[in-house]
Amino acid sequence: MQLWQDKSTPPSLVCIVVIPISSIIRLMSLKTHWEHIYQAKAPTQVSWYQEHSLQSLKFIAQTGIAKTGHIIDVGGGPSALIGDLLKEGYQHITVLDISAAALEAARQRLGSRANEVTWLEADVLQTKLPYQEYDLWHDRAVFHFLTEFEDRRLYVNAVKEVVKPGGHVIVATFASDGPERCSGLPVVRYEPESLHNEFGAGFTLLDSTHEIHQTPFGTDQRFVYCYCRR
Ligand SMILES: C[S@@+](CC[C@H](N)C(=O)[O-])C[C@H]1O[C@@H](n2cnc3c(N)ncnc32)[C@H](O)[C@@H]1O
C-alpha cells in the first residue's frame, strides 16, 4: 500500500492508492530484465531479431483492415514490423513495450517517421488501454512469457477490453517443439489449438501456421502463429 499526501492538501482529501506489492515487484523485476537486454545488445543481436516480420505481415494483410485501422503491437520492441506497416500506409499504429530502451531503439530505427507512431512504455498486464480502440492486436513473443494462469487471464481480458468486436488478434509464441526459454526467461509453448484455447470461444481461429525462425546466431526456433477474430 502506498500513501501519497500533498502537504498543501487538507487531511480530508488524502488520497490512498492501493497497488498490490506483487504487482510492483513484477513490474520492477520484469522491466529491469528487459532494460538490461536492450542496453547490452544491439537490436540485430537478440535471438528474436527478424529482418522483416514476414509471417506477421502476411496475416495482417489477410485481416483486410483499412489503412486507417488502429493497430497495436504489444511487446513490439525494435522489430522491423512497424517500419514496414508505415511503408504500407497504415496510419494509426501503437507500440507498447515494457522497456524504454526497446522503444528508444525502435524510434531510432524509424528516424523521422517515429513521430507517426504512438509509443507506450508499459507492462501489458498493468496498463489501461482505451476501450474497444483497436482493429488489430499483434503480439510476437510476449504471450509465451506468461507462465501463470492469472497473468494469461489478465492478458486475454485486456484483449477483450480493447479490441473492437469483429477485430483481429495475431499472436505468435514458441511452438511445442520450440525452445523452453526466451531471453533467459521460461516460456509456455503452444500449438494452434492450445493457444486458441487460452483465448476461448469468444475468439474464432481463422488461421494458424508454424514458422522456423533463424536466430542471428544461426540456430532454429520454432514458432506458432494464430490469427483469430473477436
Ligand atoms: C522476445 S521480445 C519480442 C519483440 C518483438 N515482438 C519481435 O518479435 O521482435 C519480447 C518483447 O516484449 C517486451 N515485453 C516483455 N514482457 C512485456 C510485458 N509484460 N508488457 C509489455 N512488453 C513486454 C520486451 O521488452 C521485448 O521487447
The ligand as a Gaussian input file, in Angstrom:
#p B3LYP/6-31G(d) Opt

LIG

0 1
 C       11.063000     -11.589000     -27.311000
 S       10.837000      -9.886000     -27.491000
 C        9.899000      -9.767000     -28.983000
 C        9.979000      -8.400000     -29.601000
 C        9.149000      -8.241000     -30.909000
 N        7.765000      -8.555000     -30.691000
 C        9.695000      -9.077000     -32.026000
 O        9.055000     -10.032000     -32.452000
 O       10.805000      -8.754000     -32.494000
 C        9.640000      -9.536000     -26.254000
 C        9.369000      -8.036000     -26.108000
 O        8.270000      -7.860000     -25.235000
 C        8.560000      -6.888000     -24.245000
 N        7.800000      -7.331000     -23.070000
 C        8.028000      -8.431000     -22.321000
 N        7.084000      -8.548000     -21.366000
 C        6.242000      -7.496000     -21.531000
 C        5.087000      -7.057000     -20.867000
 N        4.588000      -7.727000     -19.818000
 N        4.476000      -5.931000     -21.282000
 C        4.971000      -5.245000     -22.350000
 N        6.074000      -5.598000     -23.020000
 C        6.697000      -6.719000     -22.620000
 C       10.077000      -6.890000     -24.114000
 O       10.601000      -5.677000     -23.666000
 C       10.505000      -7.230000     -25.531000
 O       10.680000      -6.067000     -26.316000

